[in-house]
Amino acid sequence: MGPEGPGQVPYGYPHAGYPGGAPAQGYPGWGGVPPLPSNGMGVASLVLGIIAAAAFCLWPVAIVLGVLAVIFGAIGRGKANRGEATNGGQALAGVICGAVGSALALAFGVIVLVT
């Protein structure tokens, strides 16, 4: 270490421009970190919708999963419209897959119960 201190802080070191670390949030020059998008509902909707559409032969389970996919997808689309999430298309795909999976499962269940 030299007589003037440890030297220059390497490039990319967090908060290198502020001696003693970063200033607290709310101070001038530091806007804070924006919140991360909450994409969980859209992802859950798509996963449940795909499972419901693929496993429609298990019709009681597929109907429940399809309905949950539609509900989670609607919540996810609402979050995307408000700017809280970034996967509105994924949530829409979950709604579509959930509705198709529920319809297939319902038709399959009717066929099984009638015959």
Protein Blocks (a to p, Z undefined) as FASTA:
>chain_A
ZZkbgbjcdehiahklbghiacdehiahiabjaddddfklmmmmmmmmmmmmmmmmlmml
mmmmmmmmmmmmmmmmmmmmnopacclmlmmmmmmmmmmmmmmmmmmmmmmmmZZ
